[in-house]
Amino acid sequence: MPSIFVSHSRHDEDIRTFFDKAFAGAAVKAIRLEFEEFAVSPSIYVMEQVRLADAVFHSFGPKYYP
């Protein structure tokens, strides 16, 4: 199954809801890592997930910037 790494702020609930609905019936796996606990450095784990994904989508939502 193809996968898409989705990057966004954990505070943009409306964007998370949009992606949940968009991928609900799709034959694609959405990879989101917003709340995970990491055993290794988060940057190493995230980069590995990006490398393995078939596509990457980054959303600059209203809560992306502090």
N, C-alpha and C positions, 0 to 999 in steps of 0.2 A: 504494500500500500504506500503511495507517495506521501511524503510528509512536508509540512510547512512549519518553519520556526516562526512564531509570532512574538514580536517584542513590543511591549507597551508598558506604561506605568501601572503599577498595581492599584493605583488610586482612581483610574479611569474605568469605573464600573460599567458605564454605558458602552465603552469600546469592548470590554471583555464579553458583555452580553451579546453585542453584535457578532463577534467571532464565534461564540457558542452556537448561536442560531445559524450562522453561515455554514458552519462545518457539521451541524447536526445530521444532515442527510447526505453529506458528501462522502465520496470514496477517497477521502484524504485524512491523514492524521495530523491534527494541530498540536504542536509542541509549545507549551507555555510553561515557564519556570518561575513564576512570580512569588510563590510562597514556600518553596522547597527548603529543606534543611540539607546542607551540602556536607558530605564526608571529606571532600577535597576542596581545594580553592574554587569558589564559585566561578571565577573567570575561566578556569581550565575546563570545568564541566560545561559551562555555557558554550564556549568555543567548540567543544567536541559535538554538542548537539547541533550547532549551526553547521558545522562541517558535514554532519551526517544527513542533514535535511536536504530535500530536493529543491526547496525554495525558502527564501527568507522574506518576511514582511515586517516592516518596522513602522509603527504608528506614533506620530508625534501629537498626542492628544492634548487637551487643555491642561491636564495636570502633570504633563511630562516634565515641564520646567518648574523648579522650586520657586 
